[in-house]
Amino acid sequence: MPKAQRLSGTVRVSPRRLADLLLPVAFFASVIFVLALTDWRGRSDQALERQEQRRAAVLPPVPRSVAALYHYPAEFSHFMDDHYGLRGLAINARARLVFWLLGDSFAPDIMVGRDHWLFFTGNRELRDTLHTDPLSAASVSTWAAGIEARRRWLAARGIKYVFVLAPDKRSVYPEYLPRLLRPGPGPTRRGQLDDALADQPAFLDLTAALRADKAEGRLYYRWDTHWNRLGGYDGYRAVMHRLGLTPEPMALGHALVAVDRVGDLGRLAGLELSEHDLGPRSTCARTLPPSADPALFSNPFDESQPVYEDASTTCATGTGRLLMFHDSFAGMWEPWLSTQFARAVYVWRPPSFEEMKRMVEIEHPTVVIEERVERFLIWPFRP
């Protein structure tokens, strides 16, 4: 040490030496901080299960054998991957950076299109978008014969019937798909059914109606798989016209209610992206217990998925009785349908013909609607 520094009683530390000291301290402090915030109890993480469609890993027990010791590091690593402190914050920050800056997503079933529109690619939807996954000729024949058989059986009993195909967002807004996406020359599954059922009065593909109404405003959420309230109303209106009925007004005689919807595709991408919407408020419909007895139905496609039981409704000023089999798309029609019909019964699943017959015998409807979204055409029609 120079003599002048010793006499003054001070020691000067260079910035480089100070950084060499502080960086390890900061590193170990951050590691300790993350470990302190880690959920060592391994509680269920609803955000993880919703976004990644799986259960969170559990903390493995202390190994008591050589075989258990061999597998312990990998199992412990899986646990830490799911429960380390600030995991949700880190994943959300990474997802936002990749989405807004790079226009991409780490989620395996999410595709980012133009203007940051999100599209679902699961359920073999990307392959269908590329026109590389058509239905077999036998499957198309089964669809055509099955819909016609239901129409004839219901018509013989004086019941109106329509099978409604709700289009995916990609079919109504192809202009927002990624620029590099190049569909092949073959047909889509929806196009095959359109060709096969063009003369079938009970088959209604809503794609053309929604495309024609795009000038009214945006019909689908940017960050969700579903149509918004305007798109849902346009679909409902087209169905009523096909049935020869007069649709209810969109607002049902009241001021529209503000709705903020967090997109399901945004959640899958690790983002909480909310969109403002306006929806109707029905003051007529009175909720009744679900009519669909779980014993009447089976879930033929995925036994791990819940079977949804929807409440039925009654409306003193409505006319007729509705029985509707649907998925999440037609669920948005319930405010209008529950106002229009004196009794409306909703069943969230695709029925077999026998299941439909049993519900008809119980409910005695005047109208039967069966709705399915386009991406679920991979599920075979249940004759």
Summary of the structure (lengths in Angstrom):
residues: 383
radius of gyration: 27.9
end to end distance: 93.0
largest distance: 111.4
contacts: 1090
relative contact order: 0.11
helix: 45%
strand: 15%
